[in-house]
């Protein structure tokens, strides 16, 4: 009698454990909260007024992504990973591997190659699918706007899609000088950003997004911990970039170079 009860308890306990494990796997595999998109692909949720590119491309992380997950991702997988997780961008398998202490160093040569090949974070995201849910939401909002006759807003969102690598940086004048990417000095700078600061920092630098003053101190670890707490507190990389003008870092020099007449014109 006692054996049968013990067997029943063990069986029920195993079922509960299996159910919990399955639910956790399901939660973390989604990467983002459920999106209100119907079978036809139309966005059924509320639209922000007016619809901006930032709001159209933003997905709030689920409950588990509001503290522990972005903190751990930012600290272990690399700078900006947790901050961009708060925007709805998920994580590549290679970045998960990079987060494993010591063993993750095997990914460093591959990451260095990506940066030296002038890959951008948006280009990598499009290839790997880590922006898939955000992009589905963005395209569904455009579809709904077209159905409701708001064609001007729909055209604007299409032209300024953040999922188009050609739209980075937003201002075409804010391009990084080629000397920072090419030649011996450019290669050394790229490798330094990749190895000392972080992989996404290097990829976004190729998009002409600047480096935060805070990030230059990442080799000391303390600032990396601070950034991990920023991610755990829910901060987003796009908000930081806007506040610290990271996407316009090269704009003054580029604009000056354009406005100044050449020696032949003088």
Buried (B, 14 or more C-beta within 10 A) or exposed (E): EEEEEEEEEEEEEEEEEEEEEEEEEEBEEEBBBEBEBEEEEEBEEEBEEEBBBBEBBBBEBBEEBBBEBBBBBBBBBBBBBBBBBBBBBBBBEBBBBBBEEEEBEEBEEEBBEBBBEBBBBBBBBBEBEBBBBBBBBBBBBBBBBBEEEBEEBBEBBBEBBBBEBEBBBEEEBBBBEEEBBEEEEBBEBBBEBBBBBBBBBBBBBBBBBBBBEBBEBBEEEEBBBEBBBBBBEBBBBBBBBEEBEBBBBBBEBBBEEEEEEEEEEE
